[in-house]
Amino acid sequence: MANPLSRRLRTSLFYALRTAFRLTPMPQGTRDRLRERFLDTKGHWVPEGPKGQAPTGDLPRRPYVRSDERAIGYVPYEKGELPDPLPATLVAFYLPQFHTIPENDAWWGKGFTEWRNVTRALPQFEGHDQPKLPGELGFYDLRNVEVMHEQARLAREYGISAFCFYFYWFGGKTLLETPLRNWLNDKTIDLKFCLCWANEKWTRTWDGRGGELLLDQAHSDDDDFAFIAHVAEYMRDPRYLRIDGKPVLMVYRPGLLPDMRASASRWRAWCLQNGVGEIHLAYAQSFDSAKPRDFGLDSAVAFPPNQSQPREITADVGLINPAYEGKVLDWREMWASHFERQRTAEYPLHIAVNPCWDNEARRPGAGRTFIHSAPRRYRDALIQSIQQANACDMGFVFVNAWNEWAEGAVLEPTARHGFAYLQATRDAIKAAAAPDRAVNAEKWRDVVLHVWYVDVFEDMLERLSAQDSHWRLTVTTTRELAESVRSTLEARGMEHRLLVVENRGRDILPFLTAAHHLLSEGVEVVLKLHTKRSPHRQDGDIWRNDLLNALVADGNGSRLGATFDARPGLGLVAPVGHTQPMSYYWGANEDRVRRLLQRIGVATPDLMEETFVSGSMFWVRLESLRPLLDADLSPSDFEDERGQLDGTLAHAIERVFGLCVRDSGYTTEESAPPSMSSAPYRFAERG
C-alpha cells in the first residue's frame, strides 16, 4: 500500500521524530507507536519496495546514525617525514574560545564554550556532516597548557609552522587571553605564533539572535597606544612570527577603525621608540578588500571562503529539515574563484586556503555550508597555494583554520576523518617540495579483489598466477572469512595486503575502502575484481569467467596495464561486451543514481543515453574516481545486507563509475573492439 502522506508532511514528521528521539524525552508508548509506523527495528525508513529491491520513498533512508562514525577515508595518526627546508611557512588561524570565562557565562549561560555550539548542530540535508566532533584531542579546555603542547606537536609534525591567534581587545579589556598568556609564559612550547586583532564588536549576530551589543570597541589615540603596548609583550617573544625580521601584527577588519592609517602610524612609531623595532602590519581580507597601502598596512592575507560568490546549490541537495533557511554552496567553485583572485592580485597578498567550511553550529537551520570539500581537494589547493606563494616570492601560506569547530574549518583530528586533513597538509608540503618524484622502476600490477566465495577466490588466484604479470593484491573480506583467505594467500606466496571489512555494500564499499588507501600511497591504476557468483542466476560462473577472460586472460592483463602507462588520459577499461545502456537495467536504480550524482557533485547528464560497466570488474585509474573517493561516504550510507538484487547504493555506484571517470576528464573504452553482434546482453534483465 502506498504511503498516503505528502512528501512535505512525511519529511516534516520525520525531522520532528528524529529530533525528538535525539534531544527530548517522549513517552515510551508514543515512541513505540511512531517507530512501528515509520521506522523498522534499526531506525530505517521502510515504505514498501518491490520484492528483492531496496525500499523506495522520498524520505532519507537512514534517520539517524552515530555522529562519530568514521568516514570511509578516515586516516589514523602516523609519523612521517617532512622536507628540510619546508617549501613555505604555513600559518594556521587559531581560535582560543575553548574555555570558560565569566563574560560568556553571563551572556550564554554557565559553562559556555564553543563546544556547546559544536555539539548542538544537526544535519540539515542528506550527506551533511553535522555535528563535527573532535577526535584524539577530545573536547579540550585551553586553560590546560598540556593541550596546547599537544596541538603544537601535531602542527609541527604535519608541517604547520605557526599559529595566528585571534586576540580580543575592547578598549583596554581583553577576553579569551588565558591560552595566549599560557603559551607566552611556557617557553617550552616550540611553535611560532602571531596575533590577529579580532576588532569587531561582540554582538549576538553570530548565532542568529539579533544585533544585541555585548561588548563595544572604544577607539581613540590613547587606545591605540594602550593596544600596541599590550601586544608588544608578545611581539618581543623569540617565537613570534616575523616577515623579513619584523614581527607580524594582523587586523581582522581594518575598515572598522576610524582611521586605520593613523592607527598604523601610531603603532609603528611606538614600536620604534620602545625597542620592538619595525613591524609588519597586515590585514585579513575577511570583509575588506582594499589594497593594503590604502590602510597604511604592508600586506593583506586572503581569507577564504570570504570574498567569494559561488552559486547557491541548496535546491540540489535532499533536505532533511523542510524548514531549512541556510545556503549550500560548492567548495570547488569557491576555491577556483578564490585562487584566481589571489593569483592575479597586484599588491602584496599572502595566499590562503581553507580545508572546509560550515557554520551550521553557529546558526542552526540557517548556516552557510560549502559541500564537496575533501582532504585530497584541500591537499591540491594547498599545493597550488605553496607554488603560487613561491612564484610571488611571498613564502607564507595561511590556512583558515586550525580549530574553528563551529565554522567547520578544522585541521585538527576529527572523529569522522581522523588525521585526514593534517595528513593532506603533510602530503601537500612534500609534493610541493618535490613535484617530480622518481617512480619505482619495478612495475607491479595492482589488483583489488573482494572475497565472499572462497572457492571462487582460489580459482581467480590460479588464473592470475598463470598470467605474465607481477601482481600485487589488496584483498578485502569479512572477519569470518579472514583466516581462510589469509591462509590461501600465504600458500600462494603472492604479494598481498589483507583488509578486513564489514559485510556491507557488496564489493563496492570494500573497493572504495581499498582505493582510498592505494590512492593515498601513490598507486595509479588497479584491476578491480570480486568473487562474483550471482547465485540468483544459473549462469553466474559463466558471467564471471567472461569478465575475467576479457580483463586478464591471454596476456590481456599485461597489455591493458601497459596501455594505461602509455596513455595518461585513459581512465577506465571495461571488459569487452559488458558495457551496457543505463536505460536497459534501470529497475529501482534511477532515483538512487540521481541522488548519488547530486551527493558526489557530478553533473547529471541524460541518463537514458549513458552506459555502465555491468558486473563491476574493470581496470581503472584511481585518480579518475576522485568524485566518488572525495564524496565523504560512510559505511552506514550502504544498506544492511538483505540479499537485495537492485536499488541499493552499491548498485547506484556501479552505474556511476563511468560518469565519474568522464567528469574527471578521463576516457573510457573496452578491453577489445566490440563484436558486431546485436544479440541482447545475456547476464541481466532489461527493465
N, C-alpha and C positions, 0 to 999 in steps of 0.2 A: 504494500500500500504506500503510495507516495506521501511524503510529509506535507500536511496541509498548510503549514505556516509559511508566510512570505519569507524571502531571503533576509530582508532587513530585520523583521521581527525575530527570526531564528538567531541571527547574528547578535542582536541586542541581548536576547535571553542567554545566549552562550557566554557573552562577555560578562554579564552580570553574574552568571553562575560561576564562571572561572574566578572572578574577583572575590565572590563570597567564599568560595572554597579556600582561597589562599589567605584572605585577610580578615574576615569577620565570622563570628560564631553563627551557627544556624542550627535549629532544632534537628536532631538526628533523623526523625521521621521525614521531615521535609527534604533533607539532603538525600535520603534514600529514594524517595519518590522521584525527585528530579534526576538523580543519576539513572534510575531504572528507565525513565522515559527518553533521556537524551544521550546517555553515555553507556559504554559497556563496562565490564568489571575492571578494565585497566585505564579507564578515563578516556576512551576513544569515542569520537562521534561516529554513530553507526546507522545512518539511513541505509535502507536496503540497497544492495547491489546485485547484479546478475550472478548466478551461481558460478563459483570458481574465479570471480573477479573481486577486486578490492571494492569496499563500499564507495558509493558515489554521494554527491551532495555538495552544497555550497560552503558549508562551514569548514573552518580549519580542521584538519584531520586529527591533530593531537592537541587537545585542550590545554594540557599543562604537563611539563616535564621538569626535571631538576634544572634550576637555573645555573648550577655549577657544572653541568655536563660538559665534557671535553669535546671540542670540535675534532673532526677527522684530522685536521692539520695541527693538532696540539704538538708543541715542541717542549721537551724537558730541558732542564738545566744541563749545560755541557761546557766544560772548559775548552778553550780554543786559543789559537794564536792570532795576534794582530800584527800588521806590518809596522816596521820601525824605520823611519818615522811614519806617522799617520799621514794620509794624503790630505787631510783637512782637520780643523778643530771643530768638533761637534759640540754644540751648546744646547742643552735641553731646558725649556721653561719649566719651572718648578713651583707648585702651589703649596704654601705652608699652612693650609687650612685644617689639617687633620689633628686637631687637639682642641680641647675646650678652652674658652675664655669667658669672662664674666659678661662681656657685651653680647656675645652670641647666646648665652644662657638667657639673658633678658629679652632679646629680640625674637629668638626662635624656640625657646624652651630649654629647660635644664638639660645639660649634657649634649647639646647640639654640636656636631661637627659635620663636615662634608659627607661623612659616611652615611648620615641619616638620609640625605638626598639620594645617594647612590643606591641604597638598598630598597627604597620605596618604588623604584621605577618598574614599569610593567611593559611588556611588548605590545606594540600598537598595531602591528601588521605581521603577516607571515614572514618568518626569517629574521625578525627584529631581535637583535642581540641585546636584550634587557632582562633583568638588571645585569650590569657589568660588575663582576665581583673579583676581588683581589685573589691572587694566587699565593705563592710561597711567603710573601711578606705579610700577608694577613691584613686585618683591619687595624693598622698600626696607629699608635699615638706618638706624634712627633715630639712630645716632651721627653721621650725616651731616646737619648742620644745614640744608643746602640742601633736603633732603626736607621738613622742617618749614616752610621758607619756601614751598615749593610747596603744601603742604597748607593753609597759612594763606591763600594767594592764592585757591585754589579755594573754600575756605569763604566768604571774603568775596564772591567773585563770584557765588556761588549763594545767599547770604543767611544763612549761619551766622555768628552774631555772636561766639561764644565756644566754646572747648573746655573741658570739665571733665575734667582729667587724673586718672586713678587714681593715688593716691600710696600707696606701700608702706613702712610703718614698723613695725618689730618691736623694741620696747624699746631704741630708740636706733640700730638698724641700719636703713638704707634699702636697698631694691632697685629696680632699673629707674629710677633717678633721673637718669641721664645725659641723656636727652632733655629732661627738665624743666629741668635746670640749663642746658643749651644754650639753651633758649628764654628762660629768665630772663636769661641773660648777653648775649643778642643782642637789643638794643633795637630793631633794625630789623624784627623780626617783628611785623607790625601786625595783631594779633588779640587780643582779650581772652581771659582764661583764669581758671580757678579750680581748686581741688583737692578731690578726694573721697578721704578716707582709706579704703582698702580694708582694713578692720581685721580680716579673718578670719585664722585660722591658715593656713599653707600646708601642704597635705597632697596626697596623690596622688588624692584623691577625684575631682577634675575629669576625670581620664581613665579612670575606672572601675577603677583598680588598687588600690582599698582606701583605708584611712584612715591610712596611714603618715604620721607627722608629720615635716615637713621643716623648718619654722621656726615657732616659737611666739611668741605675744604675751607681753608682760611688763608688765601693767597695775599702776600704782601712782600715788600722788600725784606722786612725782618724775618718773615717765614722762609724766604729763600736762603738767607744766611743760616738760620737755625737748621734747616733741612740739610744743607751741604755739610755743616759741621757735624751733624749726627752720622751721616753716611760715610764721612771721611774715615771714621774708625775702621770701617770695613775695607775701604779702598787702600788703606795702609798695610793690610794683611798681605804677606808674600804670596798667598794662594789666590789673590784676587786676579781676575781675568784682565789681561791687557792687550791692547792693539798698538803695535809699534811702541811698546813700553808704556803706554798711557792707560790708566785704569778706565774701564768701560762702565759708564753710567747710562742707563736707559730710562726713557719716559714712555709710559704706555699711551697716553693721549695728550700730546703737546698742545693740541688745539683748544684744550680746556683751560690752559693757563692764560691769564690776562695778557701777558706779553712774554712769550716763550723766549724771544731773542734777548730781552733784558734779563730774564732769569738765568739763561745760559751764560751771559756775560758776567753776572754776579758770581755764579758758581766757579767759573774759570778763574776769576780774579782771586776769590777766596782760597782756592786750592794752590795757586801760585804763591800766595802770601803766607800759607800755613804749612808748607813743606810737602804737600801732596804732589805738586808739580802739574804738568799739563795733563788734562783728562780728555778722554774720547767720549763725546756725547752722541747718543743715538736715540732713535725712537722706533717704536713698534708700529707698523702700518696696520693697526687693528681697525681704526676708523679714519685716520688722517692719511693722506696720500701725497702731500706736497713734497717738493724737493727738500732735503734736509737743510740746505743753506737758508731756505725761506724761514726756518725756525731758529736759525743760528746754531744748528747742530752739524755734526760731522758725517753722519751716515744714517741710513734707515735700515730697519730689519723687517723683512717680509713676514706676514703673519697669516698664513693660510689656516682655515678656509676663508677668512675675511677678505674683502676686496675682490671677490669673485661672484659671478652671477650665472651659475649653471641652471639649465631649465629644470623646472619642477616636474617630478615624475610620480607624485603622490597617487595619481589616477592609475598608475601601472602596478601598484602593489595590492595584495589581498589584505584589506583591513580586517583586523580583529575587533578593534574598537570603532563602532559606527559613528561615534561622536568625536572622532579624532579631528583636531584642528591644526595639527602641525604641518610641516613641509618635509617631503622626502626628495632628496637631490642625489645626483650621481657624482660620487667622489672622483671618478675618472675624468669627467668633464671639468670638474673644479680644478684638478691638478694640471690638466693640459692648458687651460687658460691662465692659470696662476704662473706656471713655469714660463710661458711665453711672455707674460708681463714682466717677470723678473729678468728674463734673458735680454729683453730689449730696453731695460731701464738706462737712462742717460745720466745717472747720478750714482753716488756710492750706495749700493743696496746689497745688504747681506742676504743671501738667498736662504729660504726656509722651506721646510716640508712638514706636513703633518700626517701621522700614521692613519688616523681615522677621526671621525667627529660625530657626536650625537649627544645633544644636551637635553634629551628626554627627562633625565633625572632632575634637571633644574626646572623644567616646565612640563609637568605631567599632562599628557594628552595634547600638548601643543608645542612639542620640541622641534628642532631642526636637525634632521638626520641625513647624513651622507652614506648611502649604501654603495656597495661594490668596491669598498676599500678592502685590502687584504695585506697580510705581511709581505708577500712577494711583490705586490704592487707598490707598497711603501719602499721596499728594497730598491726597485727600479727607479722610483722617484728620487731616492737618496743618492743613487749612483749618478743620475743626471745632475743633481744639485752639487755634488762634490766636484764633478767635472766642470760645471759652469763656474763655480767659485774659483777654481784654479785658473780657468781661462780668463777670468776677470781680475786675477791677482788679488782676490779678497781673502781667501784662506779660511774663512769661517762659514759654517753652515749651522743654522738654528733649527731645532726640532720642537714643534708645538704638539705634544708636551711630554714631560716625564710622568706626571701623575695628575692630570686633570680628569679625575674619575667621573665627575658629574657632567663633564662635557665629552666623555667618551674618547678623549685624546690621551692615550696612555702607552708608554713604553714598558713600564713595569710588568712583571709577570701577572697574568690573569688566570682565573680559574678555567676559563674556556680555551684560551690559546697557549697557556703556559708562557714560555720564553720566546714565543714566535717572533714578536716584534724586536726584541733585543737581538735574537739570532739574525734577523733580517738586517739589523744595523751592522752587525759584525760582517755579514756576508757582503754588504754594500761597500764597506770600507776596504775589504780585501779585493773585491772586484775592481774598485776604482784605482787601487794601488797597482794592480797587475792585470790590466784588461786583456792581455794576450797570453794567458797562462798556457803552458805546454800541456798537450793532451797525451795521455798514456798511450804508448805505441802498441801495447798488447791489446788486440781488438776482441773484446768479449761481445757476445750477443746476449742481451738481457731478456729474460723471459719472466713474466708474471703469471703464475699458474695457481688457480684456486682449486683446492681439492675438496670434494664432497664424496666422491665414489673412489675408494682406494684402489679397487681392482682396475678401474679405468686409468687411474694415475700411473700405475705400473706400466700399462701399455703405452701411455703417452711418453713416459721416460724412455722406454725402449725405442720408440720412434725418433725421439730427439737424439738419442745416443748414436743412432745409425747415420745421422747427417754429419757432413764435414763442416762443423761449426764449433766454436768454443762457447758453449752455453753457460751462462751464469743465472741461476734460478733464484727468484724470490717466490717462495711458496707460501700461500695463505691457506689456513684450515682452522677448524674449530678445536677447542680444548679437548673434546672427546676423541678426536682423531689424531691429535698432535703426535703422540708417541709412535703410532703406526706409520705415519707419514715420515717422521724423523728417521725411523729405522730403515725405511725404504730408501730414503735419500743417502744415508750413510753407506748402505750396502752398495749403492751405485757409484759412490765416490765422486759425485758431481758437485761442482762449486755451487753453494746454495746458502740461502738465509731463510729461516722459517719464522713467519709471523702468525701468531695465534689470534684469531678474531672471533667475534660473536656470530652465531648463525642468524644473520640478518642481511637483507639486501642481496641475496643470491651471490653471484660472482662480482657484482658491481661495487658494492661497498668495500669488500676486500681489495678489489683492484684500486679504487681511489685511495685507500689507506696506504697500499704499497707504493702507488705512484707519487704520493706526497714525499715519502722517504727518498725514492730514487731521484726525483727531480731536484730535491734539495742537495743530493750528493753529486749532482752533475751528470747523471745518466740522461742521454738524449733520446734514444729510441728503444722501445721494448716491443716484444711479441706478447700479446695478451691471449692467454689460453685458459680454459677451465675444463673440468672433467664432465663435460656435457653428456647427459644420458637421455633427458626428456622422457621420463618413464610414462608420461601420458600418451606417448606415441610409440607405435610399433617399429618405426624406422629411426629411432633416436641414435643408435650406433652408426647407422649409415650417414646420418646428418653430421655427426662429429667427425667421422673419418673423411668425409668430403671437405670439411673445413680444414682439417689438418693437412690433407694432401695439397690443397691449394696454397697453404702458407709455409710448409716446411719440407714436403717430400720432394725427391728428385732434384735436390740442390736448390729448391726454391728459397730455403732459409738464407743460405749464403748470398744468393742473387739479390733477394729483396733487401737484406741488410746493407749490401754494397750500394744498392740504388739509393737508399737514404743517405749514405755517405757522400754520394756524388751529387745529390740534388737537395740542397738545404731548404728549398721551398716545399718539399714533399711532406705532407702531414700525416696521411693515413693510407695504408694499403689494405683493401678488403679482399677476402677470398673470392676468386672469380665465381660469378654466378650467384653470389649471396648478397648483392646489393639490390634491395627491393624497394618498390614505391611505398612511401609512407602511407598513402591512402588505402593500400590493399589490406593492411593489417592494423587499421585504426582502432577497432574494437573499443575498449574502455580507456584508451590511452590519450585521446585528443585533449581533454581538459587538463590532464596531468602534464602533458608536453607543453602546452601553452603556459601554464602556471610556472613550470620549471624554467622556461626560457625567460620569463619575467624575473624570476628569482636570481638567475645567474647573469642577467644583463646582456643577453643575446637578442638581437632584433628578431622578431617573429616574421618569417617570410610567408609566402603562400605554401603552406604545408602540404597541400594536395599535389604540389609539383616537386616535392622533396623526396629523397631516398634515405634509407638507413641500412646498416650492416646487420642482416639477420644472423643470429647465432652468437653474436658478441665475441667473436675472435678476429683479431686483426693485428697488423703491425702499426705502430703509431709513434709519432714524435711527441714526447710528453709536453713540450712547450706549446704545442698546438691545442692541448686540452686545458690550458690555463683558465678559460672561463668556468669550467667545472671545478678545477682544483682550487681556484680562488673564490669559490662561491660560499665558503664558510658553512658547509653542510655538517650535520651531526649524525651520529648513528641513529638517534631517535627520529630523524626525518624519514627513515626507512621503516616500513611496516613490519610488525611481528610476522614471522614465518608461519603461514597458514595454508601453504600449498596453492597460492594464487597462480592463475595461469596468465593473468593480464591485469593492467590497470594500476600497477604499483609504481613507486618512484623508481625502482630498478628498471622496470620496463620503459619508463619515460626516458631515463638517462641513456639506455641502449639506443633510443631513437634520436638523441641529440648529439651523440659523439661527432658525427659528420658536420653538423651545423656549427659546433664549437671550433672544429678544425678550420672551416671556411671563415668564421668570424675572426679567427686569429691571423688570417692572411695566408693560410697554407692550402695546399691542394689535396684532393683525394682521388685515388684510382684503384682499379682492381689488380689482382696479382698476375693476371694474364689477360690477353684480349678476350672479350666475351664471345661466346658462341653465337651463331645466328639463329639458334633455336628459339621459337616463340612458345615453347611449352610452358605451362604455368609452374610457378615455384612449388615444389612438392613438399616443402617442410613447414608450411604454415597455412592456416585457414584464412581465406580472404574475408574481410569483414570490417 
